[in-house]
Amino acid sequence: MSAYNRYLMVIVATIGLLALSDAVLLQRSAIYLTPAIVADAVRGIAFGAMFFGLSKLLYLGMRRATGALGDASARVSEGLESVGIFLMLFFVFSPANALYMFLAAATQHPLMDGAMAAMDRSIGFNWPAVVEAANSSPLLASVLVATYASVLYQVPLVLIFHASTSGRARFFEFAATLVMDLFMTTTISMLVPTAGAYSYYQLQASSYSHFTAIGGFAHLDTLHQLRSLAPYEFTMRKVIGLVSFPSFHTSLGILVVFALRRTFLFWPAVLVNVAMIAATVPEGGHHFMDVVVGAIIAVVSISLIRWVGREAGTLRELKSA
């Protein structure tokens, strides 16, 4: 079995595990679903199927082409097929994972922000002082805000890049690490619930005036509603990131850099994602321990997926990346 097929198996198995987890947790939860979730998923799957169909039409239309034209058409056809398969899986994975995140947050287990802050202090990390120092430089704050927001664009850009240049194996290696990392991150957040450093420290607004702190505050109303265990209507149109511990931004930064190894985009990705990971503290409102554990999860995810793909030299490539 090829590495590509094994990566697909990981994604499908993770979706199945998410669906099973959701079904079990829903039985004990006040969260309820809207019919729109199914309709949205069907539309998304149809959108992905369109790309898949286009790839087959292109293949059939150009299958007899030779030389550079034949090579180019085969590459485009394979890229469209990869995008189509990914989108069909994504529009199933996305609601399953989002629901899992909301179910994980719907608990009255005590928040562990005090423990996170204590661990930060034990290694000499003064969270309020770090935020105020970063806030003292408007230029630095602007860079950190911009790189933190870049997470919205990095995943599609990496996927498009690999779909157009690297073939299915690299495309789905990244997709599989992403799915694996998200599942582990959400599961850990259920075991160690936190609200984030901004909620814990309650800084004066002047201490972070050059940051939006969206990552530190935007989720709090939803989090508190879920933790009240009152009935809650789940819809993808109201989904927001709820996970503070571990930091998924940190994980994603490492996954993106690793996904772009041995390409001309590697060093630009390093620069952007070093800044993005640094921004997880003042812009994302993460404790430093969130960042540390997010990095560990990324390394574990990469190692597991590389093992699944039976690729040699994992540790060497991790070091070089």
Secondary structure, DSSP 8 states (H G I E B T S, - for coil): --HHHHHHHHHHHHHHHHHHHHHHHHTT-SEEE-THHHHHHHHHHHHHHHHHHHHHHHHHHHTT--HHHHHHHHHHHHHHHHHHHHHHHHHHHHHHHHHHHHHHH---S---HHHHHHHHHHTT--HHHHHHHHHT-HHHHHHHHHHHHTHHHHHHHHHHHHHHHT-HHHHHHHHHHHHHHHHHHHHHHHHS----HHHHH---GGGGTT---HHHHTTHHHHHHHHTT--EEE-GGG------SS-HHHHHHHHHHHHTTTSTTHHHHHHHHHHHHHHTTTTT---HHHHHHHHHHHHHHHHHHHHHTT-S-HHHHHHH-
